[in-house]
Structure formats: C-alpha cells, structure tokens
C-alpha cells in the first residue's frame, strides 16, 4: 500500500538518526517502526505492581499550625507582624 505521511520535525529527525545507525532504507525503517509500535499498542498490559510508601514517625510537631501564614513566615525566616 502506498500512502503519504506527514511527520513532525522531531519524529523525522529521530527516523533519520536511526536510519543512519541501522543503515536501512527509509521504507524498511518506517515499516519496522510501525510494526513495533502496533505490537506494543495491541499488547495486553503487564502485571501492575502496587506501590507502597513507607511511613516514618517524625515525632510531635514543633510549630503551632493554627496560623499558617505565621508558620510559613517563620519557616521562610521572614519577619511576621
């Protein structure tokens, strides 16, 4: 099948770079890239691993958080009045 492709500049540059490395024709490179991409797009998603964030006891809070503006000013070492 013959068709015309409109490629973004970054994609065209990447294709030209890979073409020089693989020393293959542009047609073959496009076909290989499309095959690989289609295979990846149609593959079933792999097993997803649950991510766990560990907890750490930091002790009691050292600042009064009732006035957030004052707390931020103290943390940023600003004069708060």
HTML snippet that shows the backbone in 3Dmol.js (N, CA, C, O; Angstrom):
<script src="https://3Dmol.org/build/3Dmol-min.js"></script>
<div id="view" style="width:600px;height:400px;position:relative"></div>
<script>
const pdb = `
ATOM      1  N   UNK A   1       0.841  -1.168   0.000  1.00  0.00           N
ATOM      2  CA  UNK A   1       0.000   0.000   0.000  1.00  0.00           C
ATOM      3  C   UNK A   1       0.892   1.239   0.000  1.00  0.00           C
ATOM      4  O   UNK A   1       1.889   1.305   0.720  1.00  0.00           O
ATOM      5  N   UNK A   2       0.525   2.193  -0.800  1.00  0.00           N
ATOM      6  CA  UNK A   2       1.267   3.449  -0.854  1.00  0.00           C
ATOM      7  C   UNK A   2       0.450   4.515  -0.149  1.00  0.00           C
ATOM      8  O   UNK A   2      -0.770   4.581  -0.302  1.00  0.00           O
ATOM      9  N   UNK A   3       1.127   5.343   0.619  1.00  0.00           N
ATOM     10  CA  UNK A   3       0.451   6.430   1.319  1.00  0.00           C
ATOM     11  C   UNK A   3       1.441   7.557   1.572  1.00  0.00           C
ATOM     12  O   UNK A   3       2.651   7.381   1.430  1.00  0.00           O
ATOM     13  N   UNK A   4       0.922   8.697   1.941  1.00  0.00           N
ATOM     14  CA  UNK A   4       1.758   9.845   2.282  1.00  0.00           C
ATOM     15  C   UNK A   4       1.651  10.083   3.777  1.00  0.00           C
ATOM     16  O   UNK A   4       0.551  10.111   4.330  1.00  0.00           O
ATOM     17  N   UNK A   5       2.791  10.254   4.430  1.00  0.00           N
ATOM     18  CA  UNK A   5       2.819  10.524   5.864  1.00  0.00           C
ATOM     19  C   UNK A   5       3.285  11.946   6.105  1.00  0.00           C
ATOM     20  O   UNK A   5       4.221  12.418   5.460  1.00  0.00           O
ATOM     21  N   UNK A   6       2.637  12.622   7.031  1.00  0.00           N
ATOM     22  CA  UNK A   6       3.101  13.933   7.490  1.00  0.00           C
ATOM     23  C   UNK A   6       3.719  13.719   8.861  1.00  0.00           C
ATOM     24  O   UNK A   6       3.022  13.388   9.820  1.00  0.00           O
ATOM     25  N   UNK A   7       5.031  13.909   8.952  1.00  0.00           N
ATOM     26  CA  UNK A   7       5.752  13.648  10.195  1.00  0.00           C
ATOM     27  C   UNK A   7       6.125  14.951  10.880  1.00  0.00           C
ATOM     28  O   UNK A   7       6.472  15.933  10.223  1.00  0.00           O
ATOM     29  N   UNK A   8       6.053  14.951  12.195  1.00  0.00           N
ATOM     30  CA  UNK A   8       6.556  16.089  12.961  1.00  0.00           C
ATOM     31  C   UNK A   8       8.072  16.134  12.801  1.00  0.00           C
ATOM     32  O   UNK A   8       8.711  15.118  12.525  1.00  0.00           O
ATOM     33  N   UNK A   9       8.630  17.320  12.978  1.00  0.00           N
ATOM     34  CA  UNK A   9      10.074  17.502  12.775  1.00  0.00           C
ATOM     35  C   UNK A   9      10.909  16.608  13.683  1.00  0.00           C
ATOM     36  O   UNK A   9      11.917  16.048  13.253  1.00  0.00           O
ATOM     37  N   UNK A  10      10.486  16.472  14.950  1.00  0.00           N
ATOM     38  CA  UNK A  10      11.261  15.647  15.878  1.00  0.00           C
ATOM     39  C   UNK A  10      11.217  14.173  15.496  1.00  0.00           C
ATOM     40  O   UNK A  10      12.205  13.457  15.659  1.00  0.00           O
ATOM     41  N   UNK A  11      10.070  13.719  14.985  1.00  0.00           N
ATOM     42  CA  UNK A  11       9.944  12.324  14.557  1.00  0.00           C
ATOM     43  C   UNK A  11      10.804  12.078  13.326  1.00  0.00           C
ATOM     44  O   UNK A  11      11.490  11.059  13.238  1.00  0.00           O
ATOM     45  N   UNK A  12      10.772  13.003  12.380  1.00  0.00           N
ATOM     46  CA  UNK A  12      11.584  12.864  11.169  1.00  0.00           C
ATOM     47  C   UNK A  12      13.067  12.831  11.510  1.00  0.00           C
ATOM     48  O   UNK A  12      13.823  12.042  10.943  1.00  0.00           O
ATOM     49  N   UNK A  13      13.482  13.689  12.437  1.00  0.00           N
ATOM     50  CA  UNK A  13      14.892  13.715  12.841  1.00  0.00           C
ATOM     51  C   UNK A  13      15.288  12.403  13.509  1.00  0.00           C
ATOM     52  O   UNK A  13      16.375  11.881  13.258  1.00  0.00           O
ATOM     53  N   UNK A  14      14.417  11.870  14.354  1.00  0.00           N
ATOM     54  CA  UNK A  14      14.704  10.588  15.010  1.00  0.00           C
ATOM     55  C   UNK A  14      14.794   9.463  13.990  1.00  0.00           C
ATOM     56  O   UNK A  14      15.667   8.600  14.084  1.00  0.00           O
ATOM     57  N   UNK A  15      13.896   9.475  13.021  1.00  0.00           N
ATOM     58  CA  UNK A  15      13.927   8.444  11.981  1.00  0.00           C
ATOM     59  C   UNK A  15      15.212   8.528  11.159  1.00  0.00           C
ATOM     60  O   UNK A  15      15.819   7.502  10.851  1.00  0.00           O
ATOM     61  N   UNK A  16      15.622   9.729  10.806  1.00  0.00           N
ATOM     62  CA  UNK A  16      16.863   9.888  10.041  1.00  0.00           C
ATOM     63  C   UNK A  16      18.062   9.408  10.848  1.00  0.00           C
ATOM     64  O   UNK A  16      18.980   8.793  10.304  1.00  0.00           O
ATOM     65  N   UNK A  17      18.051   9.694  12.150  1.00  0.00           N
ATOM     66  CA  UNK A  17      19.145   9.254  13.026  1.00  0.00           C
ATOM     67  C   UNK A  17      19.208   7.726  13.079  1.00  0.00           C
ATOM     68  O   UNK A  17      20.282   7.139  12.942  1.00  0.00           O
ATOM     69  N   UNK A  18      18.065   7.095  13.276  1.00  0.00           N
ATOM     70  CA  UNK A  18      18.027   5.628  13.350  1.00  0.00           C
ATOM     71  C   UNK A  18      18.371   5.019  11.997  1.00  0.00           C
ATOM     72  O   UNK A  18      19.018   3.974  11.934  1.00  0.00           O
ATOM     73  N   UNK A  19      17.946   5.661  10.923  1.00  0.00           N
ATOM     74  CA  UNK A  19      18.246   5.157   9.582  1.00  0.00           C
ATOM     75  C   UNK A  19      19.750   5.113   9.346  1.00  0.00           C
ATOM     76  O   UNK A  19      20.257   4.161   8.753  1.00  0.00           O
ATOM     77  N   UNK A  20      20.465   6.134   9.806  1.00  0.00           N
ATOM     78  CA  UNK A  20      21.924   6.154   9.646  1.00  0.00           C
ATOM     79  C   UNK A  20      22.575   5.055  10.477  1.00  0.00           C
ATOM     80  O   UNK A  20      23.525   4.410  10.032  1.00  0.00           O
ATOM     81  N   UNK A  21      22.060   4.846  11.685  1.00  0.00           N
ATOM     82  CA  UNK A  21      22.628   3.814  12.559  1.00  0.00           C
ATOM     83  C   UNK A  21      22.384   2.422  11.991  1.00  0.00           C
ATOM     84  O   UNK A  21      23.298   1.598  11.947  1.00  0.00           O
ATOM     85  N   UNK A  22      21.155   2.158  11.557  1.00  0.00           N
ATOM     86  CA  UNK A  22      20.793   0.819  11.080  1.00  0.00           C
ATOM     87  C   UNK A  22      21.178   0.583   9.625  1.00  0.00           C
ATOM     88  O   UNK A  22      21.178  -0.553   9.150  1.00  0.00           O
ATOM     89  N   UNK A  23      21.507   1.663   8.924  1.00  0.00           N
ATOM     90  CA  UNK A  23      21.884   1.563   7.505  1.00  0.00           C
ATOM     91  C   UNK A  23      20.831   0.783   6.715  1.00  0.00           C
ATOM     92  O   UNK A  23      21.135  -0.218   6.067  1.00  0.00           O
ATOM     93  N   UNK A  24      19.601   1.260   6.785  1.00  0.00           N
ATOM     94  CA  UNK A  24      18.485   0.619   6.105  1.00  0.00           C
ATOM     95  C   UNK A  24      17.718   1.668   5.308  1.00  0.00           C
ATOM     96  O   UNK A  24      17.949   2.868   5.462  1.00  0.00           O
ATOM     97  N   UNK A  25      16.821   1.216   4.472  1.00  0.00           N
ATOM     98  CA  UNK A  25      16.028   2.156   3.680  1.00  0.00           C
ATOM     99  C   UNK A  25      14.970   2.811   4.567  1.00  0.00           C
ATOM    100  O   UNK A  25      14.572   2.273   5.600  1.00  0.00           O
ATOM    101  N   UNK A  26      14.532   3.980   4.131  1.00  0.00           N
ATOM    102  CA  UNK A  26      13.519   4.708   4.890  1.00  0.00           C
ATOM    103  C   UNK A  26      12.228   3.896   4.945  1.00  0.00           C
ATOM    104  O   UNK A  26      11.565   3.848   5.982  1.00  0.00           O
ATOM    105  N   UNK A  27      11.873   3.263   3.837  1.00  0.00           N
ATOM    106  CA  UNK A  27      10.665   2.441   3.772  1.00  0.00           C
ATOM    107  C   UNK A  27      10.736   1.305   4.785  1.00  0.00           C
ATOM    108  O   UNK A  27       9.773   1.062   5.512  1.00  0.00           O
ATOM    109  N   UNK A  28      11.860   0.615   4.837  1.00  0.00           N
ATOM    110  CA  UNK A  28      12.011  -0.506   5.765  1.00  0.00           C
ATOM    111  C   UNK A  28      11.967  -0.022   7.213  1.00  0.00           C
ATOM    112  O   UNK A  28      11.378  -0.672   8.076  1.00  0.00           O
ATOM    113  N   UNK A  29      12.596   1.122   7.467  1.00  0.00           N
ATOM    114  CA  UNK A  29      12.607   1.677   8.821  1.00  0.00           C
ATOM    115  C   UNK A  29      11.196   2.040   9.277  1.00  0.00           C
ATOM    116  O   UNK A  29      10.815   1.740  10.408  1.00  0.00           O
ATOM    117  N   UNK A  30      10.423   2.680   8.412  1.00  0.00           N
ATOM    118  CA  UNK A  30       9.040   3.036   8.750  1.00  0.00           C
ATOM    119  C   UNK A  30       8.231   1.780   9.028  1.00  0.00           C
ATOM    120  O   UNK A  30       7.490   1.730  10.010  1.00  0.00           O
ATOM    121  N   UNK A  31       8.361   0.763   8.179  1.00  0.00           N
ATOM    122  CA  UNK A  31       7.630  -0.485   8.400  1.00  0.00           C
ATOM    123  C   UNK A  31       8.020  -1.139   9.719  1.00  0.00           C
ATOM    124  O   UNK A  31       7.152  -1.604  10.457  1.00  0.00           O
ATOM    125  N   UNK A  32       9.312  -1.179  10.022  1.00  0.00           N
ATOM    126  CA  UNK A  32       9.767  -1.774  11.284  1.00  0.00           C
ATOM    127  C   UNK A  32       9.235  -0.993  12.482  1.00  0.00           C
ATOM    128  O   UNK A  32       8.790  -1.581  13.468  1.00  0.00           O
ATOM    129  N   UNK A  33       9.284   0.330  12.390  1.00  0.00           N
ATOM    130  CA  UNK A  33       8.811   1.169  13.492  1.00  0.00           C
ATOM    131  C   UNK A  33       7.307   1.005  13.701  1.00  0.00           C
ATOM    132  O   UNK A  33       6.839   0.918  14.836  1.00  0.00           O
ATOM    133  N   UNK A  34       6.558   0.965  12.609  1.00  0.00           N
ATOM    134  CA  UNK A  34       5.114   0.771  12.726  1.00  0.00           C
ATOM    135  C   UNK A  34       4.779  -0.605  13.289  1.00  0.00           C
ATOM    136  O   UNK A  34       3.880  -0.727  14.121  1.00  0.00           O
ATOM    137  N   UNK A  35       5.488  -1.639  12.850  1.00  0.00           N
ATOM    138  CA  UNK A  35       5.250  -2.980  13.397  1.00  0.00           C
ATOM    139  C   UNK A  35       5.507  -3.014  14.901  1.00  0.00           C
ATOM    140  O   UNK A  35       4.704  -3.547  15.667  1.00  0.00           O
ATOM    141  N   UNK A  36       6.633  -2.441  15.312  1.00  0.00           N
ATOM    142  CA  UNK A  36       6.980  -2.436  16.742  1.00  0.00           C
ATOM    143  C   UNK A  36       5.958  -1.629  17.541  1.00  0.00           C
ATOM    144  O   UNK A  36       5.533  -2.045  18.619  1.00  0.00           O
ATOM    145  N   UNK A  37       5.571  -0.484  17.009  1.00  0.00           N
ATOM    146  CA  UNK A  37       4.593   0.347  17.710  1.00  0.00           C
ATOM    147  C   UNK A  37       3.234  -0.305  17.801  1.00  0.00           C
ATOM    148  O   UNK A  37       2.591  -0.256  18.850  1.00  0.00           O
ATOM    149  N   UNK A  38       2.784  -0.919  16.710  1.00  0.00           N
ATOM    150  CA  UNK A  38       1.489  -1.596  16.722  1.00  0.00           C
ATOM    151  C   UNK A  38       1.501  -2.800  17.654  1.00  0.00           C
ATOM    152  O   UNK A  38       0.510  -3.078  18.330  1.00  0.00           O
ATOM    153  N   UNK A  39       2.616  -3.510  17.689  1.00  0.00           N
ATOM    154  CA  UNK A  39       2.731  -4.651  18.597  1.00  0.00           C
ATOM    155  C   UNK A  39       2.615  -4.186  20.044  1.00  0.00           C
ATOM    156  O   UNK A  39       1.953  -4.825  20.861  1.00  0.00           O
ATOM    157  N   UNK A  40       3.261  -3.074  20.349  1.00  0.00           N
ATOM    158  CA  UNK A  40       3.213  -2.540  21.711  1.00  0.00           C
ATOM    159  C   UNK A  40       1.817  -2.010  22.042  1.00  0.00           C
ATOM    160  O   UNK A  40       1.337  -2.196  23.161  1.00  0.00           O
ATOM    161  N   UNK A  41       1.165  -1.357  21.090  1.00  0.00           N
ATOM    162  CA  UNK A  41      -0.169  -0.811  21.327  1.00  0.00           C
ATOM    163  C   UNK A  41      -1.218  -1.893  21.544  1.00  0.00           C
ATOM    164  O   UNK A  41      -2.161  -1.700  22.310  1.00  0.00           O
ATOM    165  N   UNK A  42      -1.056  -3.027  20.874  1.00  0.00           N
ATOM    166  CA  UNK A  42      -2.054  -4.085  20.977  1.00  0.00           C
ATOM    167  C   UNK A  42      -1.728  -5.113  22.047  1.00  0.00           C
ATOM    168  O   UNK A  42      -2.540  -5.999  22.313  1.00  0.00           O
ATOM    169  N   UNK A  43      -0.568  -5.016  22.662  1.00  0.00           N
ATOM    170  CA  UNK A  43      -0.190  -5.971  23.710  1.00  0.00           C
ATOM    171  C   UNK A  43      -1.024  -5.717  24.961  1.00  0.00           C
ATOM    172  O   UNK A  43      -1.388  -4.582  25.270  1.00  0.00           O
ATOM    173  N   UNK A  44      -1.312  -6.796  25.665  1.00  0.00           N
ATOM    174  CA  UNK A  44      -2.054  -6.641  26.912  1.00  0.00           C
ATOM    175  C   UNK A  44      -1.134  -6.024  27.960  1.00  0.00           C
ATOM    176  O   UNK A  44       0.061  -6.317  27.994  1.00  0.00           O
ATOM    177  N   UNK A  45      -1.687  -5.182  28.801  1.00  0.00           N
ATOM    178  CA  UNK A  45      -0.841  -4.550  29.814  1.00  0.00           C
ATOM    179  C   UNK A  45      -0.273  -5.592  30.764  1.00  0.00           C
ATOM    180  O   UNK A  45      -0.944  -6.558  31.128  1.00  0.00           O
ATOM    181  N   UNK A  46       0.954  -5.382  31.151  1.00  0.00           N
ATOM    182  CA  UNK A  46       1.613  -6.312  32.058  1.00  0.00           C
ATOM    183  C   UNK A  46       1.034  -6.217  33.456  1.00  0.00           C
ATOM    184  O   UNK A  46       0.176  -5.381  33.740  1.00  0.00           O
ATOM    185  N   UNK A  47       1.512  -7.076  34.304  1.00  0.00           N
ATOM    186  CA  UNK A  47       1.050  -7.088  35.682  1.00  0.00           C
ATOM    187  C   UNK A  47       1.477  -5.784  36.355  1.00  0.00           C
ATOM    188  O   UNK A  47       2.650  -5.411  36.336  1.00  0.00           O
ATOM    189  N   UNK A  48       0.514  -5.113  36.941  1.00  0.00           N
ATOM    190  CA  UNK A  48       0.813  -3.860  37.610  1.00  0.00           C
ATOM    191  C   UNK A  48       1.197  -4.141  39.056  1.00  0.00           C
ATOM    192  O   UNK A  48       0.537  -4.908  39.757  1.00  0.00           O
ATOM    193  N   UNK A  49       2.264  -3.510  39.476  1.00  0.00           N
ATOM    194  CA  UNK A  49       2.735  -3.686  40.841  1.00  0.00           C
ATOM    195  C   UNK A  49       2.185  -2.559  41.704  1.00  0.00           C
ATOM    196  O   UNK A  49       2.159  -1.398  41.293  1.00  0.00           O
ATOM    197  N   UNK A  50       1.758  -2.911  42.878  1.00  0.00           N
ATOM    198  CA  UNK A  50       1.286  -1.901  43.815  1.00  0.00           C
ATOM    199  C   UNK A  50       2.484  -1.153  44.367  1.00  0.00           C
ATOM    200  O   UNK A  50       3.525  -1.742  44.660  1.00  0.00           O
ATOM    201  N   UNK A  51       2.323   0.139  44.501  1.00  0.00           N
ATOM    202  CA  UNK A  51       3.385   0.967  45.044  1.00  0.00           C
ATOM    203  C   UNK A  51       3.072   1.230  46.505  1.00  0.00           C
ATOM    204  O   UNK A  51       1.948   1.584  46.859  1.00  0.00           O
ATOM    205  N   UNK A  52       4.066   1.055  47.339  1.00  0.00           N
ATOM    206  CA  UNK A  52       3.882   1.251  48.774  1.00  0.00           C
ATOM    207  C   UNK A  52       4.858   2.311  49.269  1.00  0.00           C
ATOM    208  O   UNK A  52       6.063   2.244  49.023  1.00  0.00           O
ATOM    209  N   UNK A  53       4.309   3.276  49.963  1.00  0.00           N
ATOM    210  CA  UNK A  53       5.139   4.302  50.582  1.00  0.00           C
ATOM    211  C   UNK A  53       5.215   4.008  52.069  1.00  0.00           C
ATOM    212  O   UNK A  53       4.197   3.934  52.757  1.00  0.00           O
ATOM    213  N   UNK A  54       6.417   3.844  52.545  1.00  0.00           N
ATOM    214  CA  UNK A  54       6.598   3.558  53.959  1.00  0.00           C
ATOM    215  C   UNK A  54       6.325   4.780  54.819  1.00  0.00           C
ATOM    216  O   UNK A  54       6.425   5.915  54.354  1.00  0.00           O
ATOM    217  N   UNK A  55       5.982   4.540  56.062  1.00  0.00           N
ATOM    218  CA  UNK A  55       5.725   5.635  56.989  1.00  0.00           C
ATOM    219  C   UNK A  55       6.908   5.817  57.924  1.00  0.00           C
ATOM    220  O   UNK A  55       7.651   4.878  58.208  1.00  0.00           O
ATOM    221  N   UNK A  56       7.062   7.032  58.389  1.00  0.00           N
ATOM    222  CA  UNK A  56       8.148   7.362  59.304  1.00  0.00           C
ATOM    223  C   UNK A  56       7.575   8.228  60.420  1.00  0.00           C
ATOM    224  O   UNK A  56       6.850   9.185  60.148  1.00  0.00           O
ATOM    225  N   UNK A  57       7.886   7.911  61.648  1.00  0.00           N
ATOM    226  CA  UNK A  57       7.436   8.716  62.774  1.00  0.00           C
ATOM    227  C   UNK A  57       8.402   9.887  62.953  1.00  0.00           C
ATOM    228  O   UNK A  57       9.573   9.691  63.276  1.00  0.00           O
ATOM    229  N   UNK A  58       7.906  11.094  62.741  1.00  0.00           N
ATOM    230  CA  UNK A  58       8.736  12.290  62.859  1.00  0.00           C
ATOM    231  C   UNK A  58       8.587  12.966  64.217  1.00  0.00           C
ATOM    232  O   UNK A  58       9.160  14.032  64.442  1.00  0.00           O
ATOM    233  N   UNK A  59       7.839  12.368  65.108  1.00  0.00           N
ATOM    234  CA  UNK A  59       7.650  12.955  66.426  1.00  0.00           C
ATOM    235  C   UNK A  59       6.556  14.005  66.413  1.00  0.00           C
ATOM    236  O   UNK A  59       5.790  14.110  65.455  1.00  0.00           O
ATOM    237  N   UNK A  60       6.490  14.775  67.481  1.00  0.00           N
ATOM    238  CA  UNK A  60       5.454  15.800  67.572  1.00  0.00           C
ATOM    239  C   UNK A  60       5.840  17.016  66.730  1.00  0.00           C
ATOM    240  O   UNK A  60       7.017  17.272  66.476  1.00  0.00           O
ATOM    241  N   UNK A  61       4.821  17.750  66.310  1.00  0.00           N
ATOM    242  CA  UNK A  61       5.037  18.946  65.500  1.00  0.00           C
ATOM    243  C   UNK A  61       5.689  20.023  66.355  1.00  0.00           C
ATOM    244  O   UNK A  61       5.247  20.270  67.477  1.00  0.00           O
ATOM    245  N   UNK A  62       6.716  20.656  65.851  1.00  0.00           N
ATOM    246  CA  UNK A  62       7.458  21.662  66.605  1.00  0.00           C
ATOM    247  C   UNK A  62       6.881  23.063  66.460  1.00  0.00           C
ATOM    248  O   UNK A  62       7.300  23.978  67.169  1.00  0.00           O
ATOM    249  N   UNK A  63       5.932  23.244  65.556  1.00  0.00           N
ATOM    250  CA  UNK A  63       5.357  24.568  65.326  1.00  0.00           C
ATOM    251  C   UNK A  63       3.849  24.504  65.523  1.00  0.00           C
ATOM    252  O   UNK A  63       3.232  23.455  65.337  1.00  0.00           O
ATOM    253  N   UNK A  64       3.266  25.628  65.899  1.00  0.00           N
ATOM    254  CA  UNK A  64       1.824  25.746  66.006  1.00  0.00           C
ATOM    255  C   UNK A  64       1.276  26.010  64.602  1.00  0.00           C
ATOM    256  O   UNK A  64       1.641  26.996  63.962  1.00  0.00           O
ATOM    257  N   UNK A  65       0.416  25.140  64.139  1.00  0.00           N
ATOM    258  CA  UNK A  65      -0.095  25.253  62.775  1.00  0.00           C
ATOM    259  C   UNK A  65      -1.449  25.948  62.711  1.00  0.00           C
ATOM    260  O   UNK A  65      -2.116  25.909  61.677  1.00  0.00           O
ATOM    261  N   UNK A  66      -1.868  26.593  63.819  1.00  0.00           N
ATOM    262  CA  UNK A  66      -3.153  27.296  63.817  1.00  0.00           C
ATOM    263  C   UNK A  66      -3.129  28.495  62.873  1.00  0.00           C
ATOM    264  O   UNK A  66      -4.149  28.813  62.261  1.00  0.00           O
ATOM    265  N   UNK A  67      -1.994  29.160  62.745  1.00  0.00           N
ATOM    266  CA  UNK A  67      -1.859  30.312  61.854  1.00  0.00           C
ATOM    267  C   UNK A  67      -0.838  29.939  60.772  1.00  0.00           C
ATOM    268  O   UNK A  67       0.371  30.051  60.976  1.00  0.00           O
ATOM    269  N   UNK A  68      -1.340  29.503  59.639  1.00  0.00           N
ATOM    270  CA  UNK A  68      -0.475  29.004  58.566  1.00  0.00           C
ATOM    271  C   UNK A  68       0.431  30.107  58.024  1.00  0.00           C
ATOM    272  O   UNK A  68       1.594  29.849  57.712  1.00  0.00           O
ATOM    273  N   UNK A  69      -0.086  31.333  57.907  1.00  0.00           N
ATOM    274  CA  UNK A  69       0.734  32.435  57.386  1.00  0.00           C
ATOM    275  C   UNK A  69       1.937  32.674  58.286  1.00  0.00           C
ATOM    276  O   UNK A  69       3.050  32.882  57.803  1.00  0.00           O
ATOM    277  N   UNK A  70       1.712  32.643  59.589  1.00  0.00           N
ATOM    278  CA  UNK A  70       2.819  32.844  60.525  1.00  0.00           C
ATOM    279  C   UNK A  70       3.803  31.678  60.454  1.00  0.00           C
ATOM    280  O   UNK A  70       5.016  31.881  60.491  1.00  0.00           O
ATOM    281  N   UNK A  71       3.283  30.473  60.355  1.00  0.00           N
ATOM    282  CA  UNK A  71       4.138  29.291  60.266  1.00  0.00           C
ATOM    283  C   UNK A  71       5.019  29.352  59.023  1.00  0.00           C
ATOM    284  O   UNK A  71       6.209  29.044  59.088  1.00  0.00           O
ATOM    285  N   UNK A  72       4.437  29.751  57.889  1.00  0.00           N
ATOM    286  CA  UNK A  72       5.218  29.875  56.652  1.00  0.00           C
ATOM    287  C   UNK A  72       6.263  30.975  56.771  1.00  0.00           C
ATOM    288  O   UNK A  72       7.388  30.820  56.296  1.00  0.00           O
ATOM    289  N   UNK A  73       5.899  32.073  57.396  1.00  0.00           N
ATOM    290  CA  UNK A  73       6.849  33.174  57.562  1.00  0.00           C
ATOM    291  C   UNK A  73       8.023  32.743  58.427  1.00  0.00           C
ATOM    292  O   UNK A  73       9.170  33.073  58.126  1.00  0.00           O
ATOM    293  N   UNK A  74       7.747  32.018  59.487  1.00  0.00           N
ATOM    294  CA  UNK A  74       8.819  31.533  60.357  1.00  0.00           C
ATOM    295  C   UNK A  74       9.691  30.537  59.600  1.00  0.00           C
ATOM    296  O   UNK A  74      10.918  30.579  59.700  1.00  0.00           O
ATOM    297  N   UNK A  75       9.059  29.646  58.846  1.00  0.00           N
ATOM    298  CA  UNK A  75       9.810  28.639  58.095  1.00  0.00           C
ATOM    299  C   UNK A  75      10.697  29.287  57.041  1.00  0.00           C
ATOM    300  O   UNK A  75      11.796  28.805  56.766  1.00  0.00           O
ATOM    301  N   UNK A  76      10.219  30.379  56.450  1.00  0.00           N
ATOM    302  CA  UNK A  76      10.991  31.078  55.417  1.00  0.00           C
ATOM    303  C   UNK A  76      11.865  32.174  56.008  1.00  0.00           C
ATOM    304  O   UNK A  76      12.501  32.930  55.274  1.00  0.00           O
ATOM    305  N   UNK A  77      11.896  32.261  57.324  1.00  0.00           N
ATOM    306  CA  UNK A  77      12.719  33.222  58.057  1.00  0.00           C
ATOM    307  C   UNK A  77      12.385  34.664  57.700  1.00  0.00           C
ATOM    308  O   UNK A  77      13.273  35.509  57.588  1.00  0.00           O
ATOM    309  N   UNK A  78      11.085  34.937  57.521  1.00  0.00           N
ATOM    310  CA  UNK A  78      10.613  36.298  57.279  1.00  0.00           C
ATOM    311  C   UNK A  78      10.175  36.893  58.607  1.00  0.00           C
ATOM    312  O   UNK A  78       9.835  36.164  59.539  1.00  0.00           O
ATOM    313  N   UNK A  79      10.184  38.214  58.693  1.00  0.00           N
ATOM    314  CA  UNK A  79       9.624  38.884  59.864  1.00  0.00           C
ATOM    315  C   UNK A  79       8.114  38.905  59.713  1.00  0.00           C
ATOM    316  O   UNK A  79       7.590  39.427  58.729  1.00  0.00           O
ATOM    317  N   UNK A  80       7.430  38.348  60.669  1.00  0.00           N
ATOM    318  CA  UNK A  80       5.974  38.310  60.610  1.00  0.00           C
ATOM    319  C   UNK A  80       5.429  39.258  61.650  1.00  0.00           C
ATOM    320  O   UNK A  80       5.792  39.188  62.825  1.00  0.00           O
ATOM    321  N   UNK A  81       4.547  40.155  61.208  1.00  0.00           N
ATOM    322  CA  UNK A  81       3.954  41.075  62.175  1.00  0.00           C
ATOM    323  C   UNK A  81       2.463  41.153  62.001  1.00  0.00           C
ATOM    324  O   UNK A  81       1.793  41.882  62.732  1.00  0.00           O
TER     325      UNK A  81
END
`;
const viewer = $3Dmol.createViewer("view");
viewer.addModel(pdb, "pdb");
viewer.setStyle({}, {cartoon: {color: "spectrum"}});
viewer.zoomTo();
viewer.render();
</script>
